[in-house]
Amino acid sequence: MDRSGGWPTWAKGLLAVLVVALGLVVGAWLHSSLTGSNKTSSVAGVRTAPSTPKRLPVVPVHTDATKLPPASAGTNRPSQRQRSGGNEASLQGSFASLESGISGTVGLAVVPLGSASIHTYGQLQVGHAWSSMKVPIIVTLMREGALSGEEESWARSAITASDNEAAAALFSQLESRHGGLTGASLAVQETLAMSGDTSTQVATAPPPPGAVSTWGQTEWPLSGSVAFYRALACGGLIGAQSSYVLGLMEEVIGEQQWGLGQAGFPAGTSVAFKAGWGPEAETGGYLVRQAGIIRHGSSGLVVTMAAEDASGTFEAGVADIDQIASWVGQHYSALGPAPC
């Protein structure tokens, strides 16, 4: 101290330097604590690492098998729901005339993209799914995460060429994720339920001779099929990724371009479809079915057709499906296409 009792000038200067230095140290420490020394970002006090593209995690399925109806919950009876006025009666009469000229049993279900009202024609309204169930399998995998490169290759083969081995590989992926056959089947079943088809139970029993899959033996009502494909077309299952699946359905190989593939829709119409076929254990005859999304501009229809010709042959069943598809093409406008 100097004689006046205060701090000497040199001591005051040193104290000021120490205070400034201490402030700088504390400030640097606070800045480091709040922002961190790495490249992560902070939002509302929570540090998050920068996102990188990666495969999404598997979404667990919570369907309770004991609460689901049996696989044969459908019925081979035409729906009683009718369009208003004489238009529906005219359509029913026209299809009945077509049906009477076919040797065997046939059926058709139709729903506009912008409607939940399903209209059915003909007596055959329930049948084994066969390969038409391959699309729900792929959609189920896509619900759980992005497809790998190998899975995309399998998906292309399963849809465009109806490749059974590719479909088996895809279903095996679901079995690995969900603990085996039952879990995988329930996962596909939940996808159907999400689309509004709550009456279908994916089969798990060993397939009979002539069949190669359990899921292909699922009793899938035509009404359940159009509900699924309508939900897919309108983005209700996998959102914008639906375009990937629909794109594959528009690239079916030439030898399977029957039915909707040859119906002759107006120019500018897009047609995406998937068929299924196989010998029925009860009769030995082939059941042939085909589902498709027909769009012209922003409007469209979803249809599912089925035929079991009296001759029992696959070729005759295909010819029957050709006739039904041509009927759909002729009555496209009357069937009421609408936008999603």
Protein Blocks (a to p, Z undefined) as FASTA:
>chain_A
ZZkopacfklmmmmmmmmmmmmmmmmmmmmmmmnopalbdceehiacddddddddddddd
fbdfklpccfklpccddcfbdcehjklmmmmmmmmmmmmmpgcddddddddfkbcbdcde
djblbdcfklmlmmmmmmmmmmnoccdfklmmmmmmmmmnopaklmmmmmmmmmmmnopj
klmmmmmmmmmmmnopakbccdfbdcdehiabfklmpccdfklmmmmmmmmmnopmnomm
lmmmmmmmmmccfklmghjlmnopaehiacdddddddddfklopacddddddddehjbcc
ddddddddfklpaklmmmmmmmmmmmmmmmmmmnopacZZ
